[in-house]
Amino acid sequence: MFKKKSNSSETNFWISYADLMAGLLFVFILLIGAIVVKSSIVRNQLEEQKNILTKQEEDLRNQKNVMNEQEDTLDEQSDSLIDLSQSIAIKSDEITKLRNLLAKREKNLEESESKLVLSSNSLKLKSEELSNLNQLLLAQNTKVDNYSEHIILLQNLTKEQNSTINNTSLELDNYKNKVILLSNELTQKNESMKLNDEKLLKLLKAVENKKTKYDSLLMQLQAKKSKIKSLTGIKLKVIAELKSSLGNKINIDKENGSLKLASNILFDKGSSQLKEGSKAELEANFIEYISALIGNKNIARHIDEIIIEGHSDSDGSYLYNLNLSQQRAFAVMNHLLTIDYIKRNNIESKLVASGRSYLDAIKVNGIEDKDASRRIEVKFRLKNEDAMYEIQRILDAN
């Protein structure tokens, strides 16, 4: 239950001002939501592009592995060709040596034949000598036949070597053609890799550009978040200013900056009638507290309402204690409205009274302190406090 006194013009002004601020905060919340959604969309797009780039890098690695395998195969084939050419060169050297040997032997035979002719023509040997010579000739002819057979064998070997050399040359030509084809394929793959590298560079540049835009959006969001946090921290600043202004004159709550007055000093048990002897102390504490609020420009410009709350212990039903706490809050506000200080400083429009029953009972180690629970609290409410706390909650959740 609340009761509030104010003239109609000021009430309309504050209602219009509250509606305007609520509309602005709603638009600002929508803007923050749009920025958060946009940043999440950009983040998802970046993740998709990173996955695509990763897949392309894997494809490139596979192609490079295939190329390396082909290069190893070519190296093995070239090594085998080199070995084959070396063996061919060795066999060619052997054939050359055999040919030279045959040539030398043919020369020796020719020399022998010439000598025999000269000896037969120049000398007339005896029959025995002739027979010996004939035997020698037969032996030489036998040797010549043998040499001829060797020559035929060597010629056959030479033909076989020549055919082997021709086959080897054909194989070499085939290997050369294969090497050319493989080199062409390798060139094509290198060109395709170059194209893929260019595409990869373009994609990386695009990712960098989007990352830069995302970072700028994130910086803007952080700046706005810091600004909103500074707005939501106003209450802590107001409490700090209030403590600085009051010093040790009166005690205020460290968490919400409220002034607490014990009910047993102000009221008799179960009564909502102010004690006469407590009114002077109530006025002194209230004026001291309110003077610190409205006398400090750093505090006064943020104050929206001054709330007088009644609190009870848990003895009795909730409704009974609610009615009692409300009546006590009204009794305190009604008395304060009679003070000249309130009228001079036009504080009536900011005063609000309410009862909280035993909803905010004070507990020590989990046990209710009933004397401390029965109290009157004077607290302040900041402008747009609920909206600022809601924005802070959303930002902290994000």
Secondary structure, DSSP 8 states (H G I E B T S, - for coil): --B----HHHHHHHHHHHHHHHHHHHHHHHHHHHHHHHHHHHHHHHHHHHHHHHHHHHHHHHHHHHHHHHHHHHHHHHHHHHHHHHHHHHHHHHHHHHHHHHHHHHHHHHHHHHHHHHHHHH----HHHHHHHHHHHHHHHHHHHHHHHHHHHHHHHHHHHHHHHHHHHHHHHHHHHHHHHHHHHHHHHHHHHHHHHHHHHHHHHHHHHHHHHHHHHHHHHHHHHHHHHHHHTHHHHHHHHHHHHHTTSS-B-TTT--EEEEHHHHB-TT--SB-GGGHHHHHHHHHHHHHHHHS-HHHHTTEEEEEEEEE--SSS-HHHHHHHHHHHHHHHHHHHTTSHHHHHTT-GGGEEEEE-TTTT--EETTEE-HHHHSEEEEEEEETTHHHHHHHHHHHHH-
